[in-house]
Amino acid sequence: MIFRFGEHYYLEGVSSFWETLIITIIGAFLGILGSLYIFRKTIRHDHKASLLSRESYLKNRLFFLSLLLEDALETVAKQKEYFVEQGETIKGSPFDLTLPKLVVSQHLKRIRTIDSQDVFQGFTLLFDSDENNIEKYKEFLGRLDFIDQRLQQVMVSNEKHIKTSITLRTKFKSIADNFYSIMPGLIAMNNSLYEKYLDIFNKLLLEKPLNIESFYNEFCVSMFEELKQQPPTEVVQRFIYEIRTLTTTLDELRHNNLYYVDSEISLLEKEIQPQLEKLLEFNKEIKGKLSC
């Protein structure tokens, strides 16, 4: 009986041990499952929050791009008009030194500082990534590049034409000073002719600002026509040569200014304006998408 009682007691202990172990294992397993569930739920929540944060960031990038683009296009339009005004002034006064108004703006450069991948991802977020929208995005970049490079080209041409104009005007003044020094040679040939053109010379060159076109027509051309009516003496031939030197320099000055207008400014309106209109339309679409 004692043996059986002990044996029975011993079996009861074993059963209790296994029950406790099994309960512990099940509890641990359920705890692991619970932890995994919470972990996965947290991951999904964090991932969703990350996606929302990324979307918000990309939309903010496009909003910033839209603001810069709006200001940049307004600046480009103003600069274009200032160049067109310069061209019209030059055509009306081709001998004068005409400087354009310049608009100081760095918006086009600032657009370049925005991460291009962010801009592209933001664009596809708003417009989807189908073939037509991708092509629209490429056109946007191409139009922006064209406007930037075209304006830079006009800036360079403008600086070149101004430097050449200044050089030719300086050359003209030097030749005019030399011509003034030899004018007394006309006295022996025709004193009245000398007095007439000395008076015109002094009057025109003392004007402020100097009206080169008036000097060209009223002095150079007029005197040249009168000298051709004189006997072809050595003195007459020398003055004709000097006048031709003056008019050649002034013709170069006029040609330099008008060539700048014809080769750059006259083309600017029809080249830039269509690009501006397309970019304004593109920016309007971005604003519409962002406001939704």
Secondary structure, DSSP 8 states (H G I E B T S, - for coil): -HHHHHHHHHHHHHHHHHHHHHHHHHHHHHHHHHHHHHHHHHHHHHHHHHHHHHHHHHHHHHHHHHHHHHHHHHHHHHHHHHHHHHHHHHHHSTTS----------HHHHHHHS-HHHHHHHHHHHH-S-HHHHHHHHHHHHHHHHHHHHHHHHHHHHHHHHHHHHHHHHHHHHHHHHHHHHGGGHHHH-HHHHHHHHHHHHHHHTSSS--HHHIIIIIIIHHHHHHHTS---HHHHHHHHHHHHHHHHHHHHHHHHHHHIIIIIHHHHHHHHHHHHHHHHHHHHHHHHHH-
